[in-house]
């Protein structure tokens, strides 16, 4: 099947490429199908492109590539609902916001995207009682700024 993307043009995808977000994404509750498009083989960046809305794509970042001590506990109910196990661990991404100066790029550590790649399901969760915020500088290490929960 083909989908249109403002950023990537026409994309040829299969049904198996589609990630289902049964609850949508906060702010985009009607968007429930996306495709994950890696930026490169070893890149910590990917894009989450809507299947139906060509103008909707998110830049995702592997938070552990930049914040080695980033951690949180998933709710037991969510783990059961998403069928996550030690053999099928979640894939974790955070949404990035690109600024005019790339060094000012921020990531939302408070609301990570959780993927079950086997089940092809995703959810964006909001962490309760967390030291993280929605605007952590991605390149904070170069500023020497300490990030709550670890990292710099």
Z-matrix of the N, CA and C atoms (Angstrom, degrees):
N
C 1 1.447
C 2 1.524 1 108.87
N 3 1.320 2 115.81 1 155.50
C 4 1.461 3 120.80 2 -179.45
C 5 1.522 4 109.24 3 -113.78
N 6 1.338 5 114.43 4 140.97
C 7 1.459 6 120.43 5 172.49
C 8 1.521 7 107.80 6 -126.94
N 9 1.313 8 115.19 7 156.36
C 10 1.460 9 120.96 8 179.37
C 11 1.526 10 109.43 9 -104.35
N 12 1.319 11 115.39 10 143.04
C 13 1.457 12 122.30 11 178.01
C 14 1.523 13 108.44 12 -139.61
N 15 1.311 14 116.34 13 129.17
C 16 1.459 15 120.67 14 176.76
C 17 1.521 16 110.53 15 -59.49
N 18 1.322 17 116.65 16 -39.78
C 19 1.465 18 122.14 17 -176.31
C 20 1.528 19 112.62 18 -78.83
N 21 1.345 20 117.67 19 -37.53
C 22 1.469 21 121.04 20 -170.64
C 23 1.525 22 114.43 21 -114.65
N 24 1.333 23 117.13 22 -1.53
C 25 1.458 24 119.82 23 -178.42
C 26 1.519 25 111.18 24 78.78
N 27 1.315 26 116.89 25 -149.67
C 28 1.465 27 121.95 26 179.08
C 29 1.525 28 108.87 27 -82.99
N 30 1.322 29 115.26 28 129.27
C 31 1.466 30 121.09 29 -179.65
C 32 1.518 31 109.58 30 -116.77
N 33 1.305 32 115.83 31 135.20
C 34 1.458 33 121.63 32 174.61
C 35 1.529 34 107.18 33 -94.92
N 36 1.324 35 116.57 34 118.77
C 37 1.461 36 120.97 35 -179.32
C 38 1.519 37 109.14 36 -130.12
N 39 1.327 38 115.45 37 165.17
C 40 1.460 39 121.15 38 173.97
C 41 1.523 40 108.10 39 -111.09
N 42 1.287 41 116.88 40 166.60
C 43 1.466 42 122.01 41 176.91
C 44 1.531 43 110.25 42 -58.26
N 45 1.336 44 117.19 43 -33.59
C 46 1.474 45 121.76 44 -179.79
C 47 1.525 46 112.48 45 -70.81
N 48 1.323 47 118.54 46 -16.86
C 49 1.461 48 122.06 47 178.07
C 50 1.528 49 112.14 48 -78.67
N 51 1.309 50 116.96 49 -17.67
C 52 1.464 51 120.83 50 -172.93
C 53 1.521 52 111.40 51 -79.76
N 54 1.328 53 114.84 52 130.19
C 55 1.465 54 122.53 53 173.07
C 56 1.527 55 107.10 54 -98.83
N 57 1.315 56 116.22 55 129.33
C 58 1.459 57 121.29 56 -178.63
C 59 1.525 58 109.69 57 -98.70
N 60 1.317 59 116.16 58 127.29
C 61 1.463 60 123.93 59 176.03
C 62 1.523 61 106.00 60 -111.68
N 63 1.347 62 118.19 61 89.15
C 64 1.470 63 120.64 62 -173.92
C 65 1.526 64 113.75 63 -58.36
N 66 1.320 65 117.58 64 -27.53
C 67 1.462 66 121.02 65 -179.61
C 68 1.534 67 112.07 66 -101.08
N 69 1.321 68 116.82 67 6.15
C 70 1.455 69 120.10 68 -174.32
C 71 1.522 70 110.11 69 70.14
N 72 1.312 71 115.54 70 -163.41
C 73 1.459 72 122.62 71 175.79
C 74 1.525 73 105.69 72 -123.14
N 75 1.340 74 118.63 73 135.96
C 76 1.469 75 119.11 74 -179.84
C 77 1.529 76 111.44 75 -47.14
N 78 1.323 77 115.29 76 128.62
C 79 1.451 78 121.04 77 -176.66
C 80 1.524 79 112.96 78 91.77
N 81 1.330 80 116.23 79 -15.90
C 82 1.469 81 122.42 80 -179.61
C 83 1.529 82 108.65 81 -139.95
N 84 1.312 83 116.84 82 53.94
C 85 1.465 84 121.81 83 -171.61
C 86 1.522 85 113.47 84 -64.98
N 87 1.326 86 118.28 85 -22.58
C 88 1.463 87 120.51 86 179.82
C 89 1.523 88 112.96 87 -87.30
N 90 1.323 89 116.65 88 -9.12
C 91 1.471 90 120.88 89 178.04
C 92 1.524 91 108.20 90 -91.00
N 93 1.318 92 116.33 91 110.23
C 94 1.459 93 120.08 92 -173.20
C 95 1.529 94 114.20 93 -120.50
N 96 1.331 95 117.59 94 -3.71
C 97 1.459 96 120.75 95 179.97
C 98 1.526 97 109.97 96 -129.44
N 99 1.335 98 114.34 97 128.53
C 100 1.462 99 121.44 98 -177.81
C 101 1.521 100 109.34 99 -138.42
N 102 1.330 101 114.83 100 163.62
C 103 1.462 102 120.97 101 171.62
C 104 1.523 103 107.29 102 -122.94
N 105 1.322 104 115.64 103 139.78
C 106 1.464 105 121.52 104 177.35
C 107 1.522 106 107.65 105 -92.56
N 108 1.327 107 115.80 106 121.87
C 109 1.458 108 121.72 107 -178.34
C 110 1.524 109 109.31 108 -117.15
N 111 1.338 110 117.52 109 102.85
C 112 1.464 111 119.99 110 179.37
C 113 1.524 112 111.35 111 -60.91
N 114 1.322 113 115.35 112 142.43
C 115 1.473 114 120.89 113 178.29
C 116 1.518 115 110.34 114 -73.38
N 117 1.306 116 117.02 115 -32.34
C 118 1.459 117 123.15 116 179.50
C 119 1.511 118 109.01 117 -172.39
N 120 1.317 119 116.66 118 169.41
C 121 1.464 120 121.58 119 -174.55
C 122 1.534 121 113.09 120 -55.69
N 123 1.312 122 117.88 121 -48.63
C 124 1.460 123 120.87 122 -177.22
C 125 1.525 124 112.60 123 -111.66
N 126 1.302 125 116.51 124 19.23
C 127 1.459 126 120.70 125 -176.89
C 128 1.529 127 111.11 126 -81.38
N 129 1.345 128 117.54 127 142.29
C 130 1.463 129 120.35 128 175.23
C 131 1.536 130 111.73 129 -81.24
N 132 1.337 131 117.04 130 6.54
C 133 1.458 132 122.15 131 -178.46
C 134 1.526 133 110.95 132 -111.59
N 135 1.322 134 115.94 133 145.19
C 136 1.463 135 123.55 134 172.05
C 137 1.513 136 107.41 135 -145.78
N 138 1.304 137 115.73 136 169.09
C 139 1.460 138 121.31 137 174.81
C 140 1.513 139 108.78 138 -118.20
N 141 1.311 140 116.23 139 142.17
C 142 1.452 141 122.72 140 174.77
C 143 1.528 142 105.73 141 -110.08
N 144 1.321 143 115.91 142 104.05
C 145 1.458 144 122.53 143 -174.62
C 146 1.522 145 110.19 144 -101.61
N 147 1.328 146 116.33 145 130.14
C 148 1.459 147 121.08 146 175.37
C 149 1.524 148 109.36 147 -65.41
N 150 1.319 149 115.94 148 140.69
C 151 1.458 150 121.13 149 177.37
C 152 1.529 151 110.50 150 -74.44
N 153 1.335 152 116.53 151 -34.71
C 154 1.470 153 120.23 152 -173.79
C 155 1.531 154 114.29 153 -98.39
N 156 1.319 155 118.40 154 -29.96
C 157 1.467 156 121.62 155 -174.62
C 158 1.532 157 110.02 156 -109.49
N 159 1.341 158 117.61 157 104.45
C 160 1.467 159 120.95 158 -176.74
C 161 1.527 160 114.43 159 -57.48
N 162 1.332 161 117.89 160 -29.60
C 163 1.470 162 121.60 161 -177.40
C 164 1.519 163 113.87 162 -83.73
N 165 1.327 164 118.28 163 -3.19
C 166 1.463 165 120.18 164 -174.05
C 167 1.529 166 111.70 165 -108.00
N 168 1.312 167 114.90 166 107.29
C 169 1.464 168 120.18 167 171.17
C 170 1.524 169 107.65 168 -144.98
N 171 1.309 170 114.97 169 146.48
C 172 1.459 171 122.03 170 -179.64
C 173 1.519 172 108.59 171 -114.99
N 174 1.330 173 116.14 172 139.71
C 175 1.460 174 120.66 173 170.91
C 176 1.520 175 106.57 174 -84.32
N 177 1.332 176 116.41 175 120.97
C 178 1.462 177 121.61 176 179.07
C 179 1.517 178 109.84 177 -105.91
N 180 1.327 179 114.38 178 150.72
C 181 1.459 180 121.74 179 179.91
C 182 1.523 181 108.73 180 -131.07
N 183 1.323 182 115.91 181 138.36
C 184 1.465 183 121.09 182 171.20
C 185 1.530 184 106.16 183 -73.72
N 186 1.335 185 118.59 184 108.05
C 187 1.461 186 119.51 185 -174.06
C 188 1.526 187 113.66 186 -64.12
N 189 1.327 188 117.08 187 -27.97
C 190 1.459 189 120.56 188 -176.26
C 191 1.529 190 112.09 189 -73.16
N 192 1.323 191 116.91 190 -17.71
C 193 1.465 192 120.61 191 176.82
C 194 1.529 193 110.98 192 -72.35
N 195 1.340 194 116.57 193 -23.01
C 196 1.465 195 120.96 194 -177.40
C 197 1.527 196 112.73 195 -114.89
N 198 1.320 197 116.92 196 -29.34
C 199 1.468 198 122.36 197 -178.57
C 200 1.524 199 108.15 198 -124.26
N 201 1.300 200 116.31 199 88.93
C 202 1.473 201 121.73 200 -175.40
C 203 1.524 202 112.43 201 -58.94
N 204 1.329 203 118.34 202 -29.75
C 205 1.461 204 121.54 203 -176.66
C 206 1.530 205 113.22 204 -99.64
N 207 1.330 206 117.47 205 12.44
C 208 1.469 207 120.46 206 178.45
C 209 1.529 208 108.21 207 -64.97
N 210 1.320 209 115.21 208 125.22
C 211 1.468 210 118.30 209 -179.82
C 212 1.514 211 110.52 210 -154.91
N 213 1.313 212 113.98 211 153.92
C 214 1.461 213 122.32 212 176.22
C 215 1.519 214 106.84 213 -163.84
N 216 1.318 215 115.39 214 163.75
C 217 1.461 216 120.57 215 179.72
C 218 1.517 217 108.64 216 -107.88
N 219 1.332 218 115.57 217 130.41
C 220 1.459 219 120.37 218 176.26
C 221 1.517 220 109.66 219 -79.42
N 222 1.316 221 116.14 220 140.03
C 223 1.453 222 123.33 221 176.48
C 224 1.529 223 109.49 222 -61.00
N 225 1.338 224 116.36 223 137.00
C 226 1.470 225 121.38 224 -178.48
C 227 1.527 226 112.23 225 -57.61
N 228 1.322 227 116.84 226 -36.56
C 229 1.465 228 120.41 227 179.84
C 230 1.528 229 110.00 228 -65.09
N 231 1.328 230 116.64 229 -43.84
C 232 1.461 231 120.75 230 177.99
C 233 1.524 232 110.96 231 -61.88
N 234 1.317 233 116.95 232 -42.84
C 235 1.466 234 121.86 233 179.37
C 236 1.525 235 109.84 234 -58.77
N 237 1.328 236 116.63 235 -44.74
C 238 1.476 237 120.45 236 178.62
C 239 1.526 238 111.25 237 -66.50
N 240 1.343 239 116.76 238 -47.07
C 241 1.462 240 120.63 239 -178.42
C 242 1.526 241 111.98 240 -60.40
N 243 1.328 242 116.73 241 -39.27
C 244 1.459 243 120.55 242 -178.19
C 245 1.529 244 112.56 243 -88.13
N 246 1.330 245 116.33 244 -3.00
C 247 1.467 246 122.70 245 179.12
C 248 1.529 247 111.90 246 57.79
N 249 1.330 248 115.03 247 46.74
C 250 1.460 249 121.34 248 177.39
C 251 1.527 250 109.00 249 -89.79
N 252 1.320 251 116.63 250 140.17
C 253 1.456 252 122.29 251 -179.71
C 254 1.529 253 108.57 252 -142.93
N 255 1.322 254 115.67 253 176.04
C 256 1.465 255 118.92 254 174.66
C 257 1.523 256 110.42 255 -63.19
N 258 1.340 257 116.58 256 -33.94
C 259 1.459 258 120.93 257 179.05
C 260 1.532 259 111.33 258 -78.45
N 261 1.313 260 116.78 259 -21.33
C 262 1.464 261 123.08 260 179.79
C 263 1.527 262 108.79 261 -130.89
N 264 1.340 263 116.76 262 70.46
C 265 1.472 264 119.92 263 -176.99
C 266 1.521 265 111.41 264 -72.49
N 267 1.324 266 116.36 265 159.27
C 268 1.463 267 118.99 266 178.62
C 269 1.523 268 111.19 267 -71.95
N 270 1.304 269 115.05 268 151.17
C 271 1.455 270 121.32 269 168.23
C 272 1.530 271 104.59 270 -98.22
N 273 1.326 272 117.02 271 130.87
C 274 1.467 273 121.51 272 -174.58
C 275 1.521 274 110.03 273 -114.26
N 276 1.339 275 115.38 274 131.62
C 277 1.457 276 123.13 275 176.24
C 278 1.513 277 108.34 276 -132.54
N 279 1.320 278 116.92 277 159.57
C 280 1.463 279 121.67 278 170.90
C 281 1.526 280 107.58 279 -128.76
N 282 1.315 281 114.89 280 151.95
C 283 1.462 282 120.68 281 -179.12
C 284 1.529 283 109.20 282 -86.27
N 285 1.329 284 114.81 283 133.87
C 286 1.463 285 121.48 284 179.53
C 287 1.526 286 110.10 285 -103.02
N 288 1.313 287 114.43 286 150.26
C 289 1.462 288 121.83 287 172.76
C 290 1.520 289 107.16 288 -118.13
N 291 1.327 290 115.47 289 121.77
C 292 1.461 291 120.46 290 -178.74
C 293 1.518 292 108.68 291 -87.51
N 294 1.310 293 115.70 292 131.22
C 295 1.462 294 122.62 293 178.89
C 296 1.528 295 109.18 294 -101.46
N 297 1.330 296 115.98 295 173.58
C 298 1.460 297 120.62 296 178.59
C 299 1.529 298 110.21 297 -57.64
N 300 1.330 299 116.68 298 -44.77
C 301 1.461 300 122.07 299 174.94
C 302 1.528 301 107.01 300 -97.32
N 303 1.318 302 117.05 301 117.86
C 304 1.468 303 122.10 302 -175.47
C 305 1.534 304 112.23 303 -54.43
N 306 1.337 305 117.17 304 -29.26
C 307 1.470 306 120.50 305 179.35
C 308 1.522 307 112.12 306 -66.52
N 309 1.335 308 117.01 307 -15.80
C 310 1.460 309 121.70 308 -179.82
C 311 1.529 310 112.55 309 -96.51
N 312 1.347 311 117.47 310 7.83
C 313 1.461 312 121.46 311 179.03
C 314 1.531 313 109.62 312 -55.57
N 315 1.338 314 116.14 313 138.21
C 316 1.460 315 120.36 314 178.16
C 317 1.519 316 110.43 315 -120.20
N 318 1.339 317 115.29 316 160.27
C 319 1.461 318 121.67 317 175.97
C 320 1.519 319 109.11 318 -129.51
N 321 1.314 320 114.73 319 151.94
C 322 1.454 321 122.48 320 -179.45
C 323 1.525 322 108.98 321 -94.94
N 324 1.331 323 116.41 322 91.57
C 325 1.465 324 121.10 323 179.10
C 326 1.532 325 111.78 324 -79.42
N 327 1.324 326 117.18 325 -15.18
C 328 1.464 327 121.21 326 -178.75
C 329 1.522 328 112.20 327 -77.13
N 330 1.334 329 117.51 328 -24.91
C 331 1.462 330 120.45 329 -175.35
C 332 1.532 331 110.63 330 -132.96
N 333 1.342 332 116.46 331 74.63
C 334 1.467 333 119.22 332 -179.19
C 335 1.530 334 112.53 333 -70.03
N 336 1.318 335 114.37 334 157.43
C 337 1.467 336 122.75 335 172.62
C 338 1.531 337 106.16 336 -93.89
N 339 1.313 338 116.10 337 126.66
C 340 1.465 339 122.09 338 179.79
C 341 1.528 340 107.46 339 -109.95
N 342 1.335 341 116.61 340 126.08
C 343 1.459 342 120.58 341 179.65
C 344 1.517 343 111.52 342 -119.01
N 345 1.312 344 115.39 343 137.52
C 346 1.456 345 122.42 344 166.19
C 347 1.520 346 104.01 345 -104.11
N 348 1.329 347 116.65 346 100.82
C 349 1.458 348 120.53 347 -174.36
C 350 1.523 349 112.30 348 -70.29
N 351 1.336 350 118.32 349 -27.09
C 352 1.465 351 120.31 350 177.56
C 353 1.519 352 111.29 351 -71.45
N 354 1.318 353 116.11 352 -43.13
C 355 1.462 354 121.86 353 -178.71
C 356 1.538 355 111.43 354 -83.78
N 357 1.346 356 117.04 355 -13.77
C 358 1.469 357 123.65 356 -178.91
C 359 1.523 358 110.62 357 62.94
N 360 1.334 359 115.13 358 43.06
C 361 1.459 360 120.80 359 -179.15
C 362 1.514 361 110.06 360 -126.09
N 363 1.337 362 115.36 361 145.79
C 364 1.452 363 120.58 362 178.99
C 365 1.508 364 112.01 363 -137.69
N 366 1.318 365 114.69 364 156.88
C 367 1.467 366 122.01 365 174.61
C 368 1.519 367 108.02 366 -148.22
N 369 1.314 368 114.99 367 143.84
C 370 1.453 369 119.13 368 167.82
C 371 1.517 370 105.54 369 -100.37
N 372 1.321 371 115.56 370 123.93
C 373 1.460 372 120.09 371 -178.63
C 374 1.523 373 109.55 372 -110.16
N 375 1.305 374 115.78 373 155.50
C 376 1.468 375 120.70 374 175.32
C 377 1.521 376 106.72 375 -111.12
N 378 1.326 377 115.89 376 121.26
C 379 1.462 378 121.18 377 -176.43
C 380 1.530 379 110.09 378 -73.37
N 381 1.310 380 116.11 379 132.62
C 382 1.466 381 122.37 380 178.30
C 383 1.523 382 109.37 381 -86.47
N 384 1.304 383 117.43 382 144.42
C 385 1.467 384 123.53 383 175.95
C 386 1.530 385 111.63 384 44.76
N 387 1.311 386 114.76 385 56.55
C 388 1.454 387 121.28 386 -175.08
C 389 1.529 388 110.85 387 -113.18
N 390 1.333 389 117.13 388 147.06
C 391 1.462 390 119.85 389 175.73
C 392 1.533 391 111.97 390 -79.44
N 393 1.336 392 117.32 391 -5.96
C 394 1.457 393 121.40 392 -176.45
C 395 1.523 394 111.43 393 -83.28
N 396 1.332 395 114.69 394 160.92
C 397 1.466 396 120.34 395 178.65
C 398 1.525 397 109.10 396 -127.60
N 399 1.318 398 115.04 397 -179.06
C 400 1.462 399 119.63 398 179.23
C 401 1.529 400 111.64 399 -88.33
N 402 1.317 401 118.00 400 -3.21
C 403 1.470 402 121.26 401 -176.23
C 404 1.530 403 113.23 402 -135.25
N 405 1.304 404 116.97 403 64.34
C 406 1.468 405 120.09 404 173.83
C 407 1.523 406 108.14 405 -87.64
N 408 1.318 407 116.47 406 132.83
C 409 1.464 408 119.09 407 176.45
C 410 1.523 409 108.69 408 -64.60
N 411 1.312 410 115.53 409 129.33
C 412 1.461 411 120.08 410 -178.70
C 413 1.515 412 111.10 411 -67.96
N 414 1.298 413 116.16 412 -40.01
C 415 1.456 414 120.66 413 -178.04
C 416 1.521 415 110.79 414 -99.70
N 417 1.334 416 116.48 415 40.65
C 418 1.458 417 122.63 416 -176.53
C 419 1.523 418 112.66 417 -64.20
N 420 1.338 419 117.41 418 -27.39
C 421 1.469 420 119.49 419 -177.61
C 422 1.524 421 111.41 420 -59.08
N 423 1.321 422 116.60 421 -33.75
C 424 1.469 423 118.55 422 -178.68
C 425 1.535 424 111.35 423 -72.26
N 426 1.353 425 117.00 424 -17.88
C 427 1.453 426 119.65 425 179.30
C 428 1.525 427 112.08 426 -92.79
N 429 1.353 428 116.25 427 -13.59
C 430 1.454 429 120.24 428 -178.04
C 431 1.520 430 112.58 429 77.99
N 432 1.315 431 117.86 430 10.13
C 433 1.463 432 122.21 431 -179.36
C 434 1.518 433 110.46 432 -76.38
N 435 1.312 434 116.67 433 132.31
C 436 1.454 435 121.73 434 177.01
C 437 1.523 436 109.73 435 -80.33
N 438 1.318 437 116.69 436 132.59
C 439 1.464 438 121.89 437 -179.73
C 440 1.520 439 109.32 438 -103.91
N 441 1.337 440 118.40 439 132.99
C 442 1.457 441 120.05 440 177.64
C 443 1.523 442 110.60 441 -55.60
N 444 1.317 443 115.41 442 140.74
C 445 1.457 444 120.07 443 179.40
C 446 1.515 445 112.27 444 84.05
N 447 1.285 446 118.56 445 8.47
C 448 1.461 447 121.24 446 178.80
C 449 1.502 448 111.36 447 113.96
N 450 1.302 449 116.77 448 -174.01
C 451 1.461 450 121.21 449 -177.83
C 452 1.511 451 110.69 450 70.89
N 453 1.283 452 116.07 451 -176.07
C 454 1.470 453 120.57 452 178.97
C 455 1.488 454 110.04 453 -130.37
